[in-house]
């Protein structure tokens, strides 16, 4: 895979096999989704599941507060960073 990406001038978004921390954030996100929502519901169709994932992701990023960013939602935290950048300029 690395050779194919290199041949086509693509930069991979992960490191070598066995490097567990490369996608730890993504693994944590999907684990949270599965435990908070997926395992508790049944989906009749794939499109229903896709719609639910979209709705949950909007809630997760826009409303769910995270202790790692001062009990803000990810969207609020991101906006606070941009506000600091704008005031420093």
C-alpha positions as CSV (number, residue, x, y, z in Angstrom):
1,X,0.0,0.0,0.0
2,X,2.8,2.4,0.9
3,X,4.5,1.8,-2.5
4,X,1.2,2.4,-4.4
5,X,0.6,5.6,-2.6
6,X,4.1,6.8,-3.3
7,X,3.8,5.9,-7.0
8,X,0.8,8.1,-7.3
9,X,2.1,11.0,-5.2
10,X,-0.3,10.4,-2.3
11,X,0.6,11.1,1.3
12,X,-0.8,8.5,3.7
13,X,-2.6,9.6,6.8
14,X,-1.3,6.8,9.0
15,X,2.1,5.4,9.9
16,X,3.4,1.9,9.8
17,X,1.5,-1.3,10.7
18,X,1.5,-1.8,14.5
19,X,1.7,1.9,15.4
20,X,-1.4,2.0,17.6
21,X,-1.6,5.7,18.3
22,X,-1.9,6.8,14.7
23,X,-5.7,6.5,14.7
24,X,-6.4,6.4,18.4
25,X,-8.7,9.4,18.0
26,X,-10.8,7.8,15.3
27,X,-10.9,4.5,17.3
28,X,-12.1,6.4,20.3
29,X,-14.8,8.2,18.4
30,X,-16.2,5.0,16.8
31,X,-16.1,3.2,20.1
32,X,-18.1,5.9,21.7
33,X,-20.6,5.8,18.9
34,X,-21.0,2.1,19.1
35,X,-21.4,2.0,22.9
36,X,-23.7,5.1,23.2
37,X,-25.9,4.5,20.2
38,X,-25.3,1.6,17.8
39,X,-25.5,-1.3,20.2
40,X,-28.8,0.1,21.6
41,X,-30.7,0.3,18.3
42,X,-31.7,-1.8,15.3
43,X,-31.6,-0.4,11.8
44,X,-33.8,-1.6,9.0
45,X,-31.7,-0.3,6.1
46,X,-28.2,0.9,5.4
47,X,-29.6,4.4,4.5
48,X,-31.2,4.6,8.0
49,X,-27.9,3.8,9.6
50,X,-26.1,6.4,7.5
51,X,-28.7,9.0,8.5
52,X,-28.3,8.0,12.2
53,X,-24.5,8.3,12.0
54,X,-24.8,11.8,10.4
55,X,-27.3,12.9,13.1
56,X,-25.1,11.5,15.9
57,X,-21.9,13.1,14.5
58,X,-23.6,16.5,14.4
59,X,-24.7,16.0,18.0
60,X,-21.3,14.7,19.1
61,X,-19.4,17.7,17.5
62,X,-22.0,20.4,18.1
63,X,-23.6,19.6,21.5
64,X,-21.8,16.8,23.4
65,X,-19.5,18.3,26.0
66,X,-16.0,16.8,26.3
67,X,-13.9,16.8,29.5
68,X,-10.7,16.9,27.5
69,X,-11.5,20.4,26.1
70,X,-12.9,22.1,29.3
71,X,-16.4,20.7,29.0
72,X,-17.0,22.4,25.6
73,X,-18.3,20.7,22.5
74,X,-15.7,20.2,19.8
75,X,-17.3,22.9,17.7
76,X,-17.3,25.4,20.6
77,X,-13.7,24.5,21.4
78,X,-12.7,25.0,17.8
79,X,-14.5,28.4,17.6
80,X,-12.7,29.5,20.8
81,X,-9.3,28.7,19.2
82,X,-10.2,30.9,16.2
83,X,-11.4,33.7,18.5
84,X,-8.0,33.7,20.2
85,X,-6.2,33.7,16.9
86,X,-8.4,36.6,15.6
87,X,-7.8,38.7,18.7
88,X,-4.0,38.1,18.6
89,X,-3.7,39.5,15.0
